[in-house]
Each structure stands twice: as structure tokens, then as C-alpha cells.
Amino acid sequence: METQLDCQPLRRVGLNLLRFRRALGLLSFTYVTLHLVAWVWLDMGLRWAEIVNDLVKRPYIIIGFAAFLALVPLAITSNNAA
């Protein structure tokens, strides 16, 4: 239902993406996961102390991580068995 609301503005201009809602959700989860991995691995070099210092300096990263955690159950249940 949430994806239907997200795709609604595009439906008004004639682009119906509702049949791709699962793929769009999984694609967004993949993008967020790769973004997080790139930050932790490439930018921070897996230096956990520096990551913690960066979290203190830039608290908006915590909001992004919370959004990632919210997407995890959605991605896990995006299959036919669920």
C-alpha cells in the first residue's frame, strides 16, 4: 500500500509503476545498502573509531542508518514465500 502512494503522482501523468512496486522496493534497498557499504568501507576504511567520530560530527548519518534499518524487514518480506 505504501508503494502505491509513492507511485501515485507518476500515475497522474500517465506512468503506471504499480506492477513494478516490489522491484522498485528491492532496488531502493539495494541502493541504500551499497551506499552504506561504500561509506563504511571506501570512505571510512572500516576504521570503527573514525566511524563513531563521524557519527558524532554528522548526526544525519544516524537518520540514514535508521531508514536503512526500516527497509530491512521490507526487503526480507519481499518474496513470494512471505
Solvent accessible surface area in square Angstrom, and as a share of the most:
residue,aa,sasa,rsa
1,M,171,0.77
2,E,126,0.56
3,T,39,0.23
4,Q,64,0.28
5,L,117,0.58
6,D,107,0.56
7,C,6,0.03
8,Q,58,0.26
9,P,76,0.48
10,L,71,0.35
11,R,95,0.35
12,R,186,0.68
13,V,118,0.68
14,G,69,0.66
15,L,90,0.45
16,N,77,0.40
17,L,36,0.18
18,L,28,0.14
19,R,193,0.70
20,F,94,0.39
21,R,125,0.46
22,R,118,0.43
23,A,60,0.47
24,L,65,0.33
25,G,35,0.33
26,L,64,0.32
27,L,119,0.59
28,S,49,0.32
29,F,46,0.19
30,T,64,0.37
31,Y,148,0.56
32,V,40,0.23
33,T,40,0.23
34,L,113,0.56
35,H,117,0.52
36,L,40,0.20
37,V,66,0.38
38,A,39,0.30
39,W,41,0.14
40,V,24,0.14
41,W,153,0.54
42,L,136,0.68
43,D,92,0.47
44,M,21,0.09
45,G,34,0.32
46,L,89,0.44
47,R,128,0.47
48,W,157,0.55
49,A,78,0.61
50,E,70,0.31
51,I,10,0.05
52,V,86,0.49
53,N,97,0.50
54,D,9,0.05
55,L,48,0.24
56,V,120,0.69
57,K,139,0.59
58,R,83,0.30
59,P,83,0.52
60,Y,140,0.53
61,I,32,0.16
62,I,93,0.47
63,I,127,0.65
64,G,39,0.37
65,F,88,0.37
66,A,57,0.44
67,A,53,0.41
68,F,29,0.12
69,L,92,0.46
70,A,63,0.49
71,L,44,0.22
72,V,42,0.24
73,P,74,0.46
74,L,98,0.49
75,A,21,0.16
76,I,117,0.59
77,T,81,0.47
78,S,34,0.22
79,N,72,0.37
80,N,136,0.70
81,A,104,0.81
82,A,86,0.66
